[in-house]
């Protein structure tokens, strides 16, 4: 025990004596371990996060785009819809005897860079994540009509919304949208408890709200176009005085029709006469028995009404990881190469310090330190540098997670946990220490032979 304590004291004193070189080496080692642990952490969290995002869904149905595209768009809200599916097709799928439940999803709008999801109230009771955990409302309840909106936990916290607040949706997903749906402000009716999934970063409204918003936009666009044509027609009336009275009569008639159209539109709004649902982006489907998944998938993929694609979420997710497997291997290889280069730098520092260590070794030998103590000192210094580097890497990784979590959650729907050690991480740390010991053997042996040459055995 006394030998170990002496070894620690001497090693710390030796590092303080070469503080500048030791600091640079520690930072290099720490940075390489940070990269190594960071890549592994993101890989593990992305896999577990994506796998736990949705459970209990047997099929996802959308336009014929691609398995992975449909999965990323409908579940993780990544990408943009290139095509929608008709509501008649949704109703036809729902009528199949094997279908237990069905939840439509409509995407395309946003609010301050957060996705807006048009759906039905069944979403809040049918959607499950993790180990079949259901959604829970932290405050309020689900929307009851087209004037209400439900917020994910991150949306509510980042934008400081509470129950009863009003907000306006925007068209598209640009950071700064110039098309706002001001004609239908929405009131916050509920806030969902945090789930660690893309649900946290979304706003949920009824399908009727989505249809009403875009129907109103279409009406206003047509109204502006009619008004422009009316002005142009009036200009022609001024230039053609001979047809003035006839044109004036037509103009009055057009104006009367326009007022009648506007009156009918306002009346429909007051009566809550929602426009019929035209299309949706995707549909989450639950079946009576998972055994019928392949049969229903084949039926939907061969559907004659329009080109549809049905995917099994688990299979599509496996395909995605197969595609990303090469990228994971490349990132892991790069991090390993960075670490090896830092260890070689550590080895070079220890070898370069041997000339300075001659006096140190002579003093240690003069006070009775055996050659094996000198050998162990070099090995222990190497392990001490690696240990300090690991501490720096872990602290840096925790700080990086804290800084980037909101960005990753908003953009990718991935939330990184503070658990940064996995079985693979412990294996990596073991290999790091083993590599440090092996690379320190050369300078340690050189110090050992030098101490032996000083005359004491």
Secondary structure as UniProt FT lines:
FT   HELIX           2..17
FT   HELIX           19..51
FT   STRAND          59..63
FT   HELIX           67..74
FT   TURN            75..76
FT   STRAND          85..86
FT   HELIX           87..94
FT   TURN            97..98
FT   STRAND          99..111
FT   TURN            112..113
FT   STRAND          114..119
FT   HELIX           122..126
FT   STRAND          128..129
FT   TURN            130..132
FT   STRAND          133..134
FT   STRAND          137..140
FT   TURN            146..147
FT   STRAND          148..151
FT   HELIX           153..158
FT   TURN            159..160
FT   TURN            163..164
FT   STRAND          166..167
FT   STRAND          170..171
FT   TURN            182..183
FT   STRAND          186..192
FT   HELIX           198..201
FT   STRAND          202..206
FT   HELIX           207..239
FT   HELIX           241..243
FT   HELIX           244..270
FT   TURN            271..272
FT   STRAND          279..280
FT   STRAND          282..287
FT   HELIX           290..292
FT   HELIX           293..301
FT   STRAND          308..311
FT   HELIX           313..352
FT   HELIX           354..366
FT   TURN            367..368
FT   HELIX           371..412
FT   HELIX           423..453
FT   TURN            454..455
//
